[in-house]
Amino acid sequence: GDATSRADGATMLSAMLDGSTDGEQALLLRKMAKRDTVTKLKALGELREALSAHGASWAAELMPHWVPHFVRLSGDGSWQVRESACAALGQLASLLGRQLAPHLRPLMAAWLCAKHDPHGGTAAAAAAAFGVAF
């Protein structure tokens, strides 16, 4: 139960901090893992700015760590978080092109659900990201 979830959290944190992500990526991922909607929205905004600033190689390094966060964020209770996560995924897809392929399997279920989100903006952002990827 609780000990297992703590161990999983510790494993995820150590994976983020073991040098496979840079400090900025680890900080953004940590912010996205918070419960507070405002913090998640700020982190997603900062992610989009960082993607614009750092480009495709930075995005490729981030992608394996981003996937589980996207899966969780795409089911968030806040439509703003869901929409922003889909917009960030679209930006990643546009930067990565074919490099997105290895990550499609774990992304696809959440992505397809987001395409049919009850909030129109979220569904549109997911569909736009899908259009960029395919």
Buried (B, 14 or more C-beta within 10 A) or exposed (E): EEEEEEEEEEEBBEBBEEEEBBEBBBBBBBBBBEEEEEBBBBBBEBBBEBBEEBEBEBBBBBBBBBBBBBBBBBBBEBBBBBBBBBBBBBBBBBBBEEBBEEBEEBBEEBBEBBBEBEBEBBBBBBBBBBEBBE
